[in-house]
Amino acid sequence: MTPFSRTSGTPAATTGTPDEALRRGLGVGRRRFLTTCTAVTAGAIAAPVFGAAPALAGQDRDRGHEPHGHGHGHGGEVLVPAHKRGIILYTVRDATARDPLASDLPSGFREVFKQLARHGYRQVEFAGYRQHANAPGGADLETVQGARLLRSWLDDHGLRAQGNHGFIPPSWPLTSADLDTFKKHLEIANILGMDHMGTGGDPTGSSYRADWDIAADKWNAMGAIARREGVKLYTHNHDAAYGFLLDGGPLDDQGRPTRSSGIRKLEYFLKVTDPRSVWLEMDIFWAHVAQYKFHTYTAHDGSTRKNVFDPAGLVARYNKRYPLFHAKDGVVSATNGMGYDMVPFGTGVIDYTTFFSRVGLRTYRNPMIEDDNSPSATDPAQSLREAKISYDNLAALRRRRR
């Protein structure tokens, strides 16, 4: 991978150690980089800066850890209003799956909702509707009756459901069975009071424009069905969808293009889908992994060109197409090929103060805390404990005073 400068957009020097190349590729000062790597090894967390536009990446960030009554930026405007602070239940999936007969810890949806509300959360995003069979309601709540039960528990604890990573028909054109299942999920979404329903996967895993055109047709059709039911259909994406679309140049032996115009796959998807029917949820961590990984492409004329991804800039350009986020943090990694390792929100290096300030619409967007690694095989209380840490850090974000 060719290192690059986030501030200039030009290739960085390739001399020096692998750690030096990583530091330059991420745009971090040497002292902060070394501090962060030392902290990761020790189990502590340091705080360099990420998440800004490339031109802002060198700015320091005021990263306090005050309780949510105070905040970063010395008393500036709250960046995430209290009623918009949410969490995807995948983060605490071990707790919803826990046997309540075998543990005194919160177990199953009802008890987890109660604990999350105590932490301060006001929104949740589902990752399916299954829990432990011994929890109230039984194992499978993916039914109309189960949705009514879930809604009663949400209401009891002052929580609002805002989405679900659930069923999106895999086939196109849609089969009658898939269409029936999709409509059942829309009914469940409406019972739960969701404004949004989506999936955790990309519209297609392909790099070719023709496949993204087919995916756009499918999502436009499904999005129109969802819109008639009052639900916004969204796709949640990881780093691969922000790679470059293959849309020109010489063809390979199967007649497929081998070079790119420089447009990113998901940005092309945004251009060819109906803004009234198709929405997106940016996983901000994975968008920054994409910034690290996908910064050069081979143009139609064979030249190598640079294009450093700006996650906040994409959101700002497409404005209300991004009603949801996954707010997930990371620290620098020199070993995993992604540039970052996941950590609880607010204990990493992604500059969320700058990100949320740049994307705006704070009373419209719905940031959902996520940490894939919160469940622990040796510490069953970890995921809910880290959910509290993440909530406090999200609540503490303040716009910096000028």
ROMARNU-549714 format. One record per residue (C-alpha): residue number from 1; x negated, y, z. Coordinates in steps of 0.02 Angstrom, whole numbers. Example, Ala and Ser with C-alpha at 12.3 -4.5 7.8 and 13.67 -1.06 7.14 Angstrom:
2
+-------+--------+--------+--------+
| fimar |      u |      v |      w |
+-------+--------+--------+--------+
|     1 |   -615 |   -225 |    390 |
|     2 |   -684 |    -53 |    357 |
+-------+--------+--------+--------+
***
This chain:
402
+-------+--------+--------+--------+
| fimar |      u |      v |      w |
+-------+--------+--------+--------+
|     1 |      0 |      0 |      0 |
|     2 |    -70 |    170 |    -47 |
|     3 |    -76 |    291 |    100 |
|     4 |      5 |    459 |     70 |
|     5 |     19 |    630 |    147 |
|     6 |    194 |    675 |    209 |
|     7 |    153 |    859 |    213 |
|     8 |     80 |    881 |     39 |
|     9 |    157 |    736 |    -56 |
|    10 |    -14 |    691 |   -125 |
|    11 |   -114 |    531 |   -100 |
|    12 |   -213 |    527 |     61 |
|    13 |   -393 |    474 |     68 |
|    14 |   -411 |    287 |     71 |
|    15 |   -574 |    280 |    165 |
|    16 |   -584 |    231 |    348 |
|    17 |   -507 |     94 |    453 |
|    18 |   -335 |     16 |    423 |
|    19 |   -272 |    110 |    577 |
|    20 |   -333 |    274 |    502 |
|    21 |   -240 |    235 |    340 |
|    22 |    -81 |    198 |    437 |
|    23 |    -98 |    359 |    537 |
|    24 |   -115 |    461 |    378 |
|    25 |     28 |    368 |    295 |
|    26 |    144 |    412 |    438 |
|    27 |     84 |    592 |    449 |
|    28 |     32 |    586 |    633 |
|    29 |   -113 |    678 |    713 |
|    30 |   -256 |    566 |    769 |
|    31 |   -237 |    601 |    955 |
|    32 |    -49 |    568 |    954 |
|    33 |    -70 |    412 |    849 |
|    34 |   -197 |    338 |    968 |
|    35 |    -90 |    385 |   1118 |
|    36 |     61 |    299 |   1041 |
|    37 |    -30 |    140 |    995 |
|    38 |   -103 |    131 |   1171 |
|    39 |     69 |    157 |   1245 |
|    40 |    145 |     18 |   1141 |
|    41 |     12 |   -102 |   1202 |
|    42 |     42 |    -51 |   1383 |
|    43 |    231 |    -59 |   1369 |
|    44 |    248 |    129 |   1389 |
|    45 |    308 |    251 |   1257 |
|    46 |    227 |    408 |   1185 |
|    47 |    306 |    533 |   1069 |
|    48 |    233 |    593 |    905 |
|    49 |    350 |    666 |    777 |
|    50 |    447 |    587 |    635 |
|    51 |    614 |    611 |    550 |
|    52 |    586 |    783 |    480 |
|    53 |    572 |    825 |    298 |
|    54 |    395 |    792 |    234 |
|    55 |    357 |    977 |    252 |
|    56 |    410 |    973 |    435 |
|    57 |    327 |    812 |    486 |
|    58 |    180 |    893 |    573 |
|    59 |    282 |    995 |    695 |
|    60 |    277 |    945 |    878 |
|    61 |    435 |    896 |    964 |
|    62 |    494 |    938 |   1138 |
|    63 |    540 |    766 |   1201 |
|    64 |    598 |    775 |   1381 |
|    65 |    699 |    640 |   1468 |
|    66 |    817 |    744 |   1572 |
|    67 |    987 |    676 |   1622 |
|    68 |   1125 |    715 |   1500 |
|    69 |   1180 |    868 |   1596 |
|    70 |   1020 |    952 |   1538 |
|    71 |    925 |    921 |   1378 |
|    72 |    790 |    948 |   1251 |
|    73 |    761 |   1118 |   1177 |
|    74 |    779 |   1210 |   1345 |
|    75 |    967 |   1230 |   1348 |
|    76 |   1007 |   1243 |   1163 |
|    77 |   1163 |   1181 |   1077 |
|    78 |   1210 |   1000 |   1111 |
|    79 |   1172 |    903 |    951 |
|    80 |   1288 |    755 |    983 |
|    81 |   1451 |    804 |   1070 |
|    82 |   1508 |    689 |   1211 |
|    83 |   1656 |    618 |   1114 |
|    84 |   1540 |    569 |    969 |
|    85 |   1417 |    465 |   1069 |
|    86 |   1436 |    283 |   1019 |
|    87 |   1353 |    114 |   1013 |
|    88 |   1365 |    -35 |    897 |
|    89 |   1407 |   -188 |   1000 |
|    90 |   1270 |   -287 |    910 |
|    91 |   1152 |   -200 |   1031 |
|    92 |   1235 |   -290 |   1178 |
|    93 |   1286 |   -448 |   1086 |
|    94 |   1213 |   -557 |   1223 |
|    95 |   1332 |   -477 |   1348 |
|    96 |   1490 |   -501 |   1243 |
|    97 |   1434 |   -682 |   1212 |
|    98 |   1394 |   -716 |   1395 |
|    99 |   1493 |   -846 |   1493 |
|   100 |   1584 |   -753 |   1633 |
|   101 |   1594 |   -915 |   1734 |
|   102 |   1404 |   -928 |   1737 |
|   103 |   1351 |   -749 |   1773 |
|   104 |   1395 |   -601 |   1882 |
|   105 |   1340 |   -482 |   1743 |
|   106 |   1469 |   -401 |   1627 |
|   107 |   1529 |   -533 |   1505 |
|   108 |   1647 |   -527 |   1357 |
|   109 |   1722 |   -375 |   1273 |
|   110 |   1830 |   -314 |   1417 |
|   111 |   1690 |   -306 |   1545 |
|   112 |   1564 |   -238 |   1420 |
|   113 |   1684 |    -98 |   1373 |
|   114 |   1701 |    -55 |   1557 |
|   115 |   1512 |    -46 |   1579 |
|   116 |   1481 |     56 |   1421 |
|   117 |   1614 |    180 |   1475 |
|   118 |   1526 |    197 |   1643 |
|   119 |   1365 |    236 |   1550 |
|   120 |   1456 |    378 |   1462 |
|   121 |   1493 |    306 |   1290 |
|   122 |   1655 |    359 |   1206 |
|   123 |   1642 |    261 |   1042 |
|   124 |   1600 |     84 |    989 |
|   125 |   1567 |      0 |    824 |
|   126 |   1605 |   -186 |    814 |
|   127 |   1491 |   -317 |    739 |
|   128 |   1629 |   -446 |    723 |
|   129 |   1765 |   -495 |    846 |
|   130 |   1696 |   -650 |    931 |
|   131 |   1649 |   -668 |   1114 |
|   132 |   1623 |   -809 |   1239 |
|   133 |   1767 |   -931 |   1245 |
|   134 |   1785 |   -910 |   1434 |
|   135 |   1808 |   -722 |   1422 |
|   136 |   1985 |   -650 |   1429 |
|   137 |   2071 |   -674 |   1261 |
|   138 |   1962 |   -822 |   1209 |
|   139 |   1824 |   -836 |   1082 |
|   140 |   1903 |   -771 |    921 |
|   141 |   1991 |   -602 |    923 |
|   142 |   1989 |   -582 |    734 |
|   143 |   2178 |   -585 |    727 |
|   144 |   2319 |   -460 |    742 |
|   145 |   2353 |   -520 |    919 |
|   146 |   2168 |   -512 |    962 |
|   147 |   2156 |   -335 |    891 |
|   148 |   2300 |   -279 |   1001 |
|   149 |   2212 |   -349 |   1153 |
|   150 |   2048 |   -264 |   1107 |
|   151 |   2140 |   -100 |   1079 |
|   152 |   2218 |   -110 |   1253 |
|   153 |   2046 |   -133 |   1331 |
|   154 |   1973 |     10 |   1230 |
|   155 |   2115 |    122 |   1285 |
|   156 |   2095 |     68 |   1467 |
|   157 |   1916 |    131 |   1466 |
|   158 |   1934 |    285 |   1358 |
|   159 |   1841 |    212 |   1210 |
|   160 |   1872 |    237 |   1024 |
|   161 |   1829 |    107 |    892 |
|   162 |   1748 |    187 |    740 |
|   163 |   1697 |     43 |    629 |
|   164 |   1653 |   -140 |    608 |
|   165 |   1517 |   -235 |    519 |
|   166 |   1634 |   -367 |    455 |
|   167 |   1709 |   -445 |    301 |
|   168 |   1672 |   -374 |    129 |
|   169 |   1725 |   -491 |    -13 |
|   170 |   1569 |   -571 |    -90 |
|   171 |   1647 |   -605 |   -259 |
|   172 |   1691 |   -489 |   -404 |
|   173 |   1822 |   -483 |   -472 |
|   174 |   1908 |   -516 |   -306 |
|   175 |   1991 |   -684 |   -278 |
|   176 |   2165 |   -684 |   -206 |
|   177 |   2099 |   -766 |    -46 |
|   178 |   1964 |   -633 |    -24 |
|   179 |   2090 |   -495 |    -56 |
|   180 |   2206 |   -567 |     78 |
|   181 |   2063 |   -577 |    203 |
|   182 |   2007 |   -400 |    162 |
|   183 |   2184 |   -335 |    191 |
|   184 |   2192 |   -429 |    357 |
|   185 |   2034 |   -338 |    412 |
|   186 |   2110 |   -172 |    361 |
|   187 |   2261 |   -213 |    469 |
|   188 |   2147 |   -253 |    615 |
|   189 |   2054 |    -89 |    586 |
|   190 |   2216 |      8 |    594 |
|   191 |   2272 |    -79 |    753 |
|   192 |   2104 |    -37 |    832 |
|   193 |   2123 |    144 |    777 |
|   194 |   1967 |    145 |    667 |
|   195 |   1938 |    281 |    540 |
|   196 |   1805 |    172 |    456 |
|   197 |   1774 |     -9 |    409 |
|   198 |   1616 |    -78 |    332 |
|   199 |   1476 |   -203 |    320 |
|   200 |   1295 |   -222 |    371 |
|   201 |   1234 |   -270 |    197 |
|   202 |   1183 |   -179 |     38 |
|   203 |   1306 |   -171 |   -107 |
|   204 |   1179 |   -277 |   -203 |
|   205 |   1003 |   -340 |   -173 |
|   206 |    954 |   -303 |   -354 |
|   207 |    837 |   -166 |   -415 |
|   208 |    921 |   -154 |   -586 |
|   209 |   1043 |    -17 |   -636 |
|   210 |   1164 |   -138 |   -721 |
|   211 |   1189 |   -232 |   -556 |
|   212 |   1217 |    -71 |   -461 |
|   213 |   1348 |    -22 |   -590 |
|   214 |   1440 |   -185 |   -556 |
|   215 |   1426 |   -156 |   -369 |
|   216 |   1496 |     19 |   -391 |
|   217 |   1648 |    -49 |   -484 |
|   218 |   1680 |   -172 |   -342 |
|   219 |   1661 |    -42 |   -205 |
|   220 |   1767 |     86 |   -297 |
|   221 |   1907 |    -43 |   -308 |
|   222 |   1892 |    -99 |   -127 |
|   223 |   1874 |     80 |    -67 |
|   224 |   2035 |    128 |   -157 |
|   225 |   2127 |    -14 |    -68 |
|   226 |   2056 |     42 |    100 |
|   227 |   2101 |    224 |     67 |
|   228 |   2282 |    176 |     39 |
|   229 |   2279 |    100 |    214 |
|   230 |   2201 |    258 |    288 |
|   231 |   2028 |    181 |    314 |
|   232 |   1859 |    241 |    247 |
|   233 |   1758 |     94 |    178 |
|   234 |   1570 |    108 |    211 |
|   235 |   1410 |     16 |    173 |
|   236 |   1267 |      8 |    298 |
|   237 |   1093 |     -7 |    225 |
|   238 |    917 |    -53 |    275 |
|   239 |    755 |      1 |    190 |
|   240 |    768 |    -96 |     26 |
|   241 |    916 |      6 |    -38 |
|   242 |    808 |    163 |    -33 |
|   243 |    680 |     88 |   -152 |
|   244 |    670 |    147 |   -332 |
|   245 |    796 |     93 |   -464 |
|   246 |    727 |      1 |   -617 |
|   247 |    814 |     89 |   -760 |
|   248 |    697 |    107 |   -909 |
|   249 |    528 |     76 |   -989 |
|   250 |    473 |    -86 |  -1072 |
|   251 |    586 |   -235 |  -1046 |
|   252 |    526 |   -397 |   -967 |
|   253 |    549 |   -568 |  -1049 |
|   254 |    728 |   -574 |   -983 |
|   255 |    772 |   -405 |  -1059 |
|   256 |    768 |   -309 |   -895 |
|   257 |    689 |   -137 |   -868 |
|   258 |    522 |   -131 |   -779 |
|   259 |    503 |     54 |   -738 |
|   260 |    597 |    191 |   -647 |
|   261 |    664 |    365 |   -674 |
|   262 |    622 |    399 |   -491 |
|   263 |    801 |    391 |   -427 |
|   264 |    826 |    282 |   -274 |
|   265 |    948 |    138 |   -283 |
|   266 |   1066 |    201 |   -150 |
|   267 |   1063 |    378 |   -219 |
|   268 |   1117 |    308 |   -387 |
|   269 |   1256 |    214 |   -298 |
|   270 |   1315 |    378 |   -221 |
|   271 |   1320 |    458 |   -393 |
|   272 |   1426 |    321 |   -474 |
|   273 |   1550 |    287 |   -334 |
|   274 |   1707 |    385 |   -295 |
|   275 |   1673 |    507 |   -151 |
|   276 |   1856 |    489 |    -99 |
|   277 |   1841 |    301 |    -76 |
|   278 |   1662 |    247 |    -37 |
|   279 |   1562 |    304 |    115 |
|   280 |   1394 |    265 |    193 |
|   281 |   1317 |    234 |    363 |
|   282 |   1132 |    277 |    369 |
|   283 |   1025 |    173 |    485 |
|   284 |    901 |    311 |    524 |
|   285 |    764 |    190 |    580 |
|   286 |    770 |     92 |    418 |
|   287 |    778 |    252 |    316 |
|   288 |    613 |    302 |    396 |
|   289 |    540 |    131 |    358 |
|   290 |    589 |    166 |    177 |
|   291 |    501 |    334 |    188 |
|   292 |    344 |    241 |    239 |
|   293 |    359 |    101 |    111 |
|   294 |    433 |    177 |    -47 |
|   295 |    337 |    332 |    -96 |
|   296 |    269 |    296 |   -270 |
|   297 |    347 |    226 |   -429 |
|   298 |    298 |    187 |   -608 |
|   299 |    386 |    309 |   -723 |
|   300 |    458 |    264 |   -894 |
|   301 |    298 |    326 |   -977 |
|   302 |    190 |    213 |   -868 |
|   303 |    120 |    349 |   -755 |
|   304 |    120 |    330 |   -567 |
|   305 |    218 |    465 |   -480 |
|   306 |    250 |    516 |   -300 |
|   307 |    418 |    543 |   -219 |
|   308 |    418 |    544 |    -29 |
|   309 |    590 |    500 |     39 |
|   310 |    677 |    630 |    149 |
|   311 |    818 |    542 |    244 |
|   312 |    895 |    700 |    318 |
|   313 |    887 |    785 |    149 |
|   314 |    987 |    645 |     68 |
|   315 |   1121 |    657 |    202 |
|   316 |   1129 |    846 |    184 |
|   317 |   1147 |    834 |     -5 |
|   318 |   1290 |    709 |      7 |
|   319 |   1364 |    792 |    160 |
|   320 |   1525 |    705 |    213 |
|   321 |   1484 |    543 |    122 |
|   322 |   1388 |    499 |    282 |
|   323 |   1515 |    496 |    425 |
|   324 |   1418 |    364 |    524 |
|   325 |   1239 |    335 |    580 |
|   326 |   1142 |    202 |    671 |
|   327 |   1033 |    297 |    793 |
|   328 |    886 |    181 |    817 |
|   329 |    712 |    231 |    873 |
|   330 |    538 |    164 |    839 |
|   331 |    355 |    178 |    885 |
|   332 |    208 |    167 |    767 |
|   333 |    159 |     -9 |    715 |
|   334 |     -5 |    -47 |    629 |
|   335 |     37 |   -230 |    601 |
|   336 |    214 |   -263 |    538 |
|   337 |    209 |   -179 |    367 |
|   338 |    355 |    -64 |    410 |
|   339 |    263 |     74 |    502 |
|   340 |    374 |     57 |    657 |
|   341 |    430 |    -60 |    794 |
|   342 |    605 |    -37 |    868 |
|   343 |    623 |     33 |   1044 |
|   344 |    770 |    104 |   1145 |
|   345 |    834 |    269 |   1080 |
|   346 |    737 |    420 |   1139 |
|   347 |    581 |    321 |   1187 |
|   348 |    504 |    321 |   1013 |
|   349 |    434 |    439 |    883 |
|   350 |    577 |    474 |    763 |
|   351 |    618 |    659 |    775 |
|   352 |    805 |    654 |    806 |
|   353 |    812 |    835 |    862 |
|   354 |    757 |    889 |    690 |
|   355 |    859 |    756 |    600 |
|   356 |   1026 |    799 |    681 |
|   357 |    990 |    984 |    666 |
|   358 |    960 |    967 |    479 |
|   359 |   1110 |    857 |    437 |
|   360 |   1234 |    967 |    531 |
|   361 |   1421 |    931 |    546 |
|   362 |   1397 |    876 |    725 |
|   363 |   1584 |    861 |    760 |
|   364 |   1609 |    754 |    604 |
|   365 |   1467 |    628 |    612 |
|   366 |   1470 |    475 |    725 |
|   367 |   1298 |    417 |    785 |
|   368 |   1299 |    238 |    850 |
|   369 |   1155 |    184 |    961 |
|   370 |   1075 |     24 |    900 |
|   371 |    926 |    -80 |    957 |
|   372 |    911 |   -251 |    877 |
|   373 |    789 |   -306 |   1011 |
|   374 |    884 |   -259 |   1169 |
|   375 |    947 |   -435 |   1210 |
|   376 |    814 |   -531 |   1306 |
|   377 |    796 |   -718 |   1335 |
|   378 |    713 |   -685 |   1504 |
|   379 |    804 |   -528 |   1565 |
|   380 |    992 |   -547 |   1543 |
|   381 |   1026 |   -371 |   1609 |
|   382 |    909 |   -287 |   1485 |
|   383 |   1028 |   -244 |   1344 |
|   384 |   1155 |   -151 |   1451 |
|   385 |   1015 |    -67 |   1549 |
|   386 |    935 |     -5 |   1388 |
|   387 |   1106 |     50 |   1324 |
|   388 |   1109 |    170 |   1473 |
|   389 |    934 |    234 |   1435 |
|   390 |    983 |    262 |   1254 |
|   391 |   1144 |    351 |   1301 |
|   392 |   1055 |    472 |   1417 |
|   393 |    926 |    514 |   1284 |
|   394 |   1060 |    539 |   1150 |
|   395 |   1159 |    652 |   1266 |
|   396 |   1003 |    753 |   1307 |
|   397 |    969 |    807 |   1128 |
|   398 |    978 |    995 |   1106 |
|   399 |    947 |   1106 |    956 |
|   400 |    783 |   1198 |    980 |
|   401 |    801 |   1383 |   1012 |
|   402 |    719 |   1491 |    881 |
+-------+--------+--------+--------+
***
